[in-house]
Amino acid sequence: MATTTLCLQGAALVVLIVCLAPVAPAWAQQPAGCPDKCGNTSIPYPFGIGSRCARDFNFRLVCNHAYSPPRLFVSEVELVSLSLDGEARALINARNYCSDGTTYISYNALRRDSQGQLPLSDVSFGRSTAYRFSAARNRFVVLGCPVLGYLVDAEEYYVSGCISMCRKSQAGDDHLSSRCTGERGCCQNTIPRPLNFYKPYILSLNKSAEENRVEPIYHRLNSTACNYVFLVEDKWIDTTYSYRAYFNRTDDFDVLVVLDWAIRNVRNCRVAKRNATKYACRSEWSECFDASDGVGYRCRCSNGYQGNPYLDGGCTDIDECQHLDKYPCHGVCTNLLGGYKTKQRFFEQNGGVILQQQMHSGGGTGGFKIFSTEELEKATNNSAADRVLGHGGHGVVYKGVLEDNMVVAIKKSKMMEEAQTKEFAREMFILSQINHRNVVKLLGCCLEVEVPMLVYEFVSNGTLYHYIHGKEPTTDIALDNRLRIAAKSAEALAYMHSSASPPILHGDVKTANILLDDKLNAKFEIATLVQGTCGYLDPEYLMTCQLTDKSDVYSFGVVLLELLTRKKALYFGGSEEDRSLVSCFMTAVRDGRHEELIDSQVRNEMTEEVLQEITHLVMRCVSMSGEERPMMKEVAEKLEMLRRYQLHPWDKGDANPEEKQSLLDMEQRNVDQKFRHHHDYDPENPACRS
């Protein structure tokens, strides 16, 4: 139901705001032909008058037309309201018991018998098991003095009770407080659990039948002619009860009690859903939730819908944009099935106002722009399938063309945690300031959606992952290209760690986040969500959950291995499970056979000295201890130096021995001792030998 309401603020500026709508009680009340009212009381299904209109006997009601207007009953309890949220209200008649000196009698809150006696009886709902006296919303009350009142359940177990007293000096004092505290003719107590049945008892304490008995303290108390014991809605104590109105009262009166109801013929939702025929949540847009007061379940309409979940088609869409008189809207509100778009809500939620302030006060923004949803929908041709550049576990990337014909990449993420949402504006401002030839430029973002969309410069040749692993194994990848990509990628990370202000930790270094242009220049894509990827994760991060610059170094070491071996970070190497490239390479170095893992083209083209140096560099990067790993600045410098040496190796006869030694002198290490206890060490692993 796409309705659009445009509200203008001022003459030209359109500001978008959240437009909340009240949930209207527009019930789909009853199946066709069934009455939906009895007197002044509405009857929503599953309740009904007679067997044809009620869900089953638990919800069968009687409309008594002997009253004017008619009154609604379940068994002998009069219902005055029924709500689809699982609550009802009923009237209980608090009939009086006027003491004649008897010390112990039973009490019936509903009726006397034909002789005017008060027989031992109970308060229940007949055969129906749907109802419970709410433990949270009711209180147990005793009126009169001196008197002990209490309740028992169907098994005769004590439920609740209290003693009400009145001292003689206080009797008839009109100036006493109206609080029901047990001292002035009224006591109250909670009920600890929901009840579908209770039996009230009252014990008068005003006289002793034993003449020689020592006089108890209550003989010195005032007594009332009539006493009462009943359950009542909790707010009755504060809104209705008063000392003047109820002290020494002798007539009957009605009180409201709160009932909780549910579908109680099965234990919970999980069991109920097994029987689709008897399952009560009939509407397509309904949900089931377990009853909180015992066995059973209730139904409710899904978010964004209203109505009666117990009827087929009973839940209908809420048009949140039709209540602008009550909830002013200074922008565009678009209703959707089950929800609505409120662009300003998302804009503010995602830090749009803060980002605008930072952009205006922080100097130049480097061309960074806040885009509207309309601009990006047009740029992607409404997210057309032929515009998709790639899918990932966290979203989709589209190729977009802006109004000025600039080609961009637009990333739509699937989700973002609340903590990340709060930091999003700050991150955007920081990332917008980055300007490095080997970092993908962030051009802007759209904040008018639940998860912000990001707009990057378009890099035409895909990812390094596809370049390495997406080609046929027989396709050559030039050694110079591999070394240049490694060196420039390292330079980008070193810039983020050491030159950016504030320093930036990438958090998701992998070949899929390194893009290549037409000339195979590497550009690092900066992740806005620190998520990590299996095979690249720093072991220290897994133990501490603390991301550091050395975490990026470890992940980059894995990228170097992929460039050297042309194997994936987790790859199938002949055994029946995925194997860690790092683990296998460490094992191979220990056994002196790591060159077997190196891609044959690299082995054939790379000088022995460079291969030794780069192997040593990789081993330092993927060290289990972060302290033993080099800084990214050192890694970048080393790779650039090795690339130059590989391109222009010195002639053995002409080279300056000292200069050559300064480049190629490699510290000897005992790799057997260093890597023997690595967590994935397995010298017999056939995957490590492939």
N, C-alpha and C positions, 0 to 999 in steps of 0.2 A: 504494500500500500504506500506508494511513493507520493506523498503530498509534500509540497514545498511552500514554506511561508517565508517571505522576505521582509525583514524589519530593518529600516535604515536609521542610523544614528547620525544626526547632523545632516548636512547637505550632500556630502560626498563620501564620508568615511563609513565603511561597513564593518562593524565589529561583530564577531560571532561569540555567542555565549551559550552556556548549558541551559537547556529548557527542560525542566523536570515537570512531569505531569502526575497528577494524583491518580491513584488506582480507583476507578469508579466501580461501584458494586453492581455492575451490569450482569447479573447472573442469568445464565440459561437455567431457569428454575426447575422445571419438571418435564417429564415426557408428555407428549401430546395427550390431552384428555384428562390429565390429573390436576386437581386443585393445587394452587401454589400458595394459598393463604387459608388460615382458619381465624376468623375474626380479624384481629390486628397483627397476627403473627405470621410471618412469611415462612414457607416450607420449601427449602431447597432440597433437591435430590442429593443423596440417597434416602432422605426421609420421605415419607409419603403416607397418605391416608388410605388405609386398606392395603391388602396384599398385592393388588395389581400395580400400585403406584410406588410402593416402598421397595428398596433393594432386596430386603429379606425381613424376617420377623423382628430382627434386632432394631430395625428402623421404622417399624410400623407404628403409626400414631392414631389417636382417636380425636376427632373434632366434636366436642360436646356442645350441641346447639340448645341445650337447656339454659345456657347462659346467654345474656345479651350484652355485648357481642359474644359469639361462640368462643370457647376456650380449648386449647390444645393440650392433650394429656399423653404421657407414656405411663402405662399402669395407672397409679393413683397420683402421680406427680405432674403438676401443671407446668408446662413449658411456656415461657414468655418470649424467648428468642433463640434462634438457631443460626449458627455461623459456619461457613465452609472452612474456616480456619481451625476447626476442631473444638469449638467452644459453644456452650449453650448456657442459658440461665433458666432456673426453675424456681417456683414459689413453694415454700414449705410453711405450713401453718403451725406457729408456735403456740399450741393450746396450753392452757394453764393447768397446773396441779396445785390445788389449794389444800394445804396440810390440815389434818384433823388430829394430829398427834401420832400418827403411824410413823414408825422410824425407818421403814424401808419399803419402797414400792417401785414398780416398773412404770415406764412412761412411754407413750406413743405420740410421736410428733405429728401424726396425720389425722387420726380419728378416734372417737370413742365408740364403744359398742352400743347396742340398743338399750341396755340397762344403765347407760351413763357411766360405766366403769372404765378404767384405764387398763386394758389387758396388756400383757407382755407382747410386744410387737416389734416391728423393725421398719426401717426406711430403705426401700429398694426400688428397682425398676422392673419388677416382674420377671418375665423370661428374657428380657433384653440384656445382653452382655456388652453393649456398645458404650455404656456410660460409666463414668467414674466421678465421684465427688472430688473436685480438684484440691490437692493438698497445698498447692501454692497460692490459691486464690480464696480459700475459705478459712474461717476460724471456728473453733468450738467455744460456745458461750454458755454460761450459767447466769441466770438472773434470780435474785431473791437471796435470803439469808436467814439463819446460817444453813448452808446447804452444800453438799458434795455432789457434783455431777460428773458422769464419765460415759464413754462410749466403748462398746466392744464390737468386734467384727463378726463375720459369719461363723467363725470357729470359736467364738466366745473369748478371743484374746483381747486384752486391754489395748485401746488405741490412744485415747487422750482423756484428760479430765482436769478439774480444778475445783477449788473450794472458795465459795463466796461468803464474806462476813459483813456484819454491820454492828459497830459498837454503839451502845445506847446513847452516848453523848453526841453521836453523829446522826441519829435517826431523825428524819424530818427536816434536817438542816438544808435549806434551799440554797445556801451559799457554797455548798461543797462542790469540788471539781467533778466534772463529768467523765473523768478517766475511768476506764474499766480495768481496775488493778487488783480486784479481789477484796478490797477493804470497804467498799461502799455499795454493796448489793449487786456487784457485777464482776465476774472473773472471766478470763479468756485464755485459750491455749491454741497452739498450732496442732494440725493433724500431720503425723509424720509420713503418711503414705496415702496414695489415692485409694478410695473405697468405692465399691459398687453396692455395698450393703453396710448398714450400721444399725446398732441397737442401743438406744440411750437409756441410762439409769440415773435415778436421782435418790439421794439419801438425805432426809431431813435431820438436822442436828439440834432441833429446838428444845427437846425434853428427854429425860431419862425415865425409863419405867422402873428403875430400881430405887426404892425410897432411901435406902441406907448408903447408896453410892455417893462417894465424894463428888461434890458439885464441880463439873468441868468448867473451863473458862467460857464456853459458849453459852452457859446459862446466864452470864452477865452481858450477853449481847442482845441487841434488838432482833426481832424476827419479823419476816413478812408473811402476809396471808397466803400468797401464791408464789410459786417458783416455776422456772422455765429452764429447759435444756434443749439446745438446738445448734445446728451448723448454720453459718451465715457467711455471705460474701465479706471479705476482709475489710472493705472500705465502709461497711455499715458501722463499725466501731467509731470511726472518725466523723462520718457524715450524718448518721441518723441517731445513734444512741445518745441519750442525755439522762442525767440522774433525775431530773424533774419529771421527764416523760415516763420513765420505766420503774422508778422505785415505788414499791407497793402497788404495782399494776395488777389488775385481776382479770382483764379481758383477753381474749385471743387476739393475735395479730399475725400477719404474714411477713416472712423474710425471704430475701433472694439468696439462692446459692448458685455457685458456678460449677458447671459440669464440663468435663472433658470427654469427648467422644472420638471413636476411631473404628476402623474395620478390624474386628478382633477375632475373626474365625480362623486366622493363621497367625503364626508367630511374628513374622516381619516381611519386609519387601522382598527379600531374596526368595523366600518360600512362596509368596503370593505370585510372583512373576512366572512361576513354573506352570501355573494353570491359567492360560490366557482367557479362558471362558469366564472364570469367576474373578479375574483380576479387576479391581474396582477403578483404577485410573484409566478411564476410557478415552479421554481426549488425546489427540495426537500430540498436542503441545502441553503435556502434563508430566509431572514427576512424582515419584513415590518417596516417602521418608518414614522411617520407623517411629512408632508412637513412643513418647518419652515417659509415659505413665503405665508401662506394662506391655503386655503382648499386643500385637496389632500394628497397623500402619495407617497413614493418611495420605491424601493426594493434594497436590497444589499445581496451579498453572505455572509453566516455565516463565523465567524472567522475560519481561516484555509482553506478556499475555495476561488476560484476566478472564474471569467467568467461572464456570463450573467444571472442574476436572473429572467429575464422576459421570459426565454425559459425553457421548460421542459428539465431537465438534463443539464441546462446551467452552473451551478456552479460545478466545479470539484476541487478535492483535490489539495492543494499546496504541492509539495514535497520540504520541507524546506531544505533538506539535499543535494540538487543538485547544490548548489551555493557556494561550498567551496573555489573556486578560488577568489571570491569577499568577502566572509565572512569566513576567516580561522577557521578551527575547529581543536583543539588539543585534540580530544577525540572521543567518540562514539555518533553519531547522528542517531536516528531511526525515520523514518517518520511514521506517523499514519494518519488515515483518519481524516481530520479536525484539525490536529495538529502534534506535533512531541515531542519526548522525548529528552530533553537536560539535562542530569544528572547533569552536572556541574552548570547549571543555578540554579537548585533546591538546589544543595549542598551548593552553595554560599548564595543563598537566605535564606536558613534555618540556616545560621551561621556556616557552616561546617569548614571554615578556622579558624574562631575565636575559635571554640571548639577544633580544633587540637592544636592551639597555647596554649590554657589553659591547655590542657592535658599534653603538653610537659613542660610547665613552672610551673605547679602547683603541682609537685610532683607525688605521686602515684595516679593511677586512679581506684584502687580497682577492676581491671579486666574489667573495662568498655571498650567497643569496638564500633567502627563505622563500621557497616555492609554495604555490597553492596546489591543492589536489587537482584542480582543473588543468593547470599547466602540465602536470606530470601525466595525467590521464591522456591528454592530447598528445604528449610527447611519445607515449608508448602505444598509441592507437588503442586506448582502453585495455592495456595489458594483453595485446594480441599475442597469440602463440608463436608467430613467426618473429617476434621481437625478443624472445627469450634467449639470453646468452648462456645461462647456466642455472642449474638447480643445486641446492645444498640442503643439509639437514636443518639449516637455520633460516632459509629463505630462497628467494628467486632474484636473479639479476636480469634486467631488461635493457635492450638497446633503445635509447630515446633520441628524438630529434627535437630540439627546442625551437622556438619561434624564429630565432636568428639563424636557423639551420646548423647550429652547433650540435655535433653528435656527442652524446653522453652515455654513461652507464648508470642505471637507476636500480638501487638495491631495495627490495621489499623484504624485511625480516618478518619472521612468524611471531616472535614473542620477545618480550623484554621484562626482566624482573623489576619490581618496584624500586629497589635500591638503585638500579642502573638508570631508571627513568629520572630520578631526582638529580643525578649527576650528568644527565645527557646534555643539557645546555652548556655546562662548563666544558665538557669534552668537545663539543662542537666548536666552541670559540677557540680552544687551544689548537685543535686540528686544522681549523681554517687558517691559522697563521703559518702553517708549515709550507715551505716553498723549497723543495729539493728535487733535482732532476731525476732522482731514483726513487721518489715516493709519489704514488698516485695522488693527484691533486683532488682534494675534496672541494667541490664547487658549491654545494649547498645542501639543503635538507627540506623536507616537508613535515610539519608538525601537526597538521590538521587531521591526522589519523591516529589510531590507538598505538600502533608501533611506528615510529618515525621512519620515513623513507629517506635514503641518502643518494645524493647525486655526485658522481665522480667523473673525472675526465675519462674519455673512452680510450682504452688501450687495445689495439686492433688484433694482436696475434695470440690471444688466449693466455693461459696460465703456464707456468713452468712445469707443473704436474703433467699437463697434456703434452707439452713439448718433449718431456722425457719418456713418459709412459704411454702416451696415446699413439705413438708411431709404431710401425712394424719393427720388430727387433733387428731386422737387417738394415734399417735406415740409419745412415751415419749421422752422428751429431758431432760437429767439429770440436776438437779439443779447445781451440781458442774461444769458441762460443761458451763452452762450459766454464772456463776459467774467468772470462769477462763477466758472465752472469753471476758467478760466485762473488767476485770482487766487488761489483757494483751493488749487489744485494747487501753484502756486508757493510759497504760504505753507507747505505741508507739506514741500516740498523744502528751503526756507530753514530750517525748524525742524531737519530732519535734519542739515544742514550746520553750523548755527551754535549751536543750543541743546541738541541731544542730547549726552549724555556717555557714551562718547566720540562724536565726530562720526561720522555714518553717510553713506557714499557709496552711492547707490542702484545704479548700474551698469547698469540696464535701464529707463531712462525711456522710456515710449512710451504711446500712447493705450490700448493693451490692458491696461496696468497701472494705469490710473486707473478706479476704480469709482464708480458713481453710485447714490445711494439714491432713494427714491420722490420726494423733493423736489429731485432733481438736485444734491444736495450732493456734491462731489467728495471721494473718499478714495483716497489713494495706497496701492497694495499694495506692500509692501517685498519685493524679490527676495532670496532667501537665496543664490542662485547668480548671480554676476556673469557674464552671458552675452552681453548686447548683442544688438541686432537690426539687420539691414541697413536702411539708410535713416535710422537714428538714431545711428549710431556716430560718435563724435568722430574726425575725421581725425588728430589728434595721437595719440590712443590707438592707432590702427592702425599708426602708425609707431613708437611707444615702448612699447606694451603697458602703460603706466602709467595707471591710473585716477585721476582727480582730481575735485575738485568742479566744475571747469570742463568736465569731460566730461559731467556731468549737465546743466550749463547748455546746452551745445550740443544735447543730445537734447531738452531742454525747448523750445528754439527751434523744433525740428521740430514739436513738439506744437502750439505757437502757430500755426505755418503751417497745420497741418491744420484748426485751429479757424477760421482766417480764410478758407481756400480751399475747404475741404471736399474736398480731394484727399488721397490716401494718400501716405505718405512716399516710396514707390516706386510710380509710377502709370503707366498706359499712356495716353500723350497724343497718339497719332496716328501715331507712328513704329513701327518693328517691334521695339522693345525697351523695357524698363522705363526710366523716367527718374527722376532724383533731383529731388524737390520743391524741395530747397534750391538745387540748381544752376539750375533753371529760374527760381526766384524771384530769385536774384541777377542772372541775365541780364536778367530783365524790369525790375528796378530800374535797372540800368545804362542800359537803353534808354528809361527813363521810361514804361514801360507795365505796371508791376506791378499796377495796379488791374484789369487785364484778368484776372489770375489770382484776384483776390479774389472770393469767393462773392457773387452778385448781391444777396442779401438783406443782407449786411454792407455792401456799397457803398451800398445804398439807405437804411440805417438809421444807419450810423456817421457822426459828424461828420467833416469833413475834417481838423480839427486832431487828433482822436483817431486817425484812420487814419494820418496822418503819424507821429505819436508811436509808435504800436505797430509800424509798419513799421520805423522806426529801431531800436526795441528788438529786434525779431526779427533785424535785420542784425547787431547787436552780439552777440547770443547765438550765432549760427551763424558767427561770424568764424573763419577758418582758424587764427588764433593764439589760444591759450587766454588769453594775457595781456590781449588786447583784449576779452575777454568780461566782462560784469558779474558780480558775486556774485549768488547766488540771492536774498539778502535785498533787494538793490536791485531785482531783477526783480519780486519780490512787491509791494514798496512802490509801484513804478511802475504795475503793473497795477491795484492797488486804487485808486490815485489816478485812473487813466484811467477805470475803471469808474464811480466817483462822478461824474466830470465828464460822462461820457456820459449818466448818469441825470438829472443836474441841470445842464445846460449854463447858463452865465451868459448873461444877456441882454446883447446887444452894447452896448446903450446904457447899462446900469447897471453893467457890470463894471468893476472897478478895473483899469486898463490894466497897472499893474505886476504885480498878482497874476496876471492872465491871461498876461502875458508870461513870468512865472517858471514857469508850468506848461507853456506851449506853445513856448517858445523852443527851437528844435532846432538843434543844431550842424550847419553846412553841411559836407558832405564831398564830395570828388571821387570819386563812385562809379565813374566810368569807369576811373580809375587804380587804385582799390582792388580791383576785381573782374575787371579785364581778364584777369588771369593765373590766375584760379581754375581748378582742375584739370578741372572739367566745363564750362567756358565754351564755348558754341556758339551764337552769335547767330542762326544759320540754323536752329536746332533747332525744327521745327514743334511739338514737344510743349510747348515753353515759350510758345507763342502761343495754346494752346488755352484 
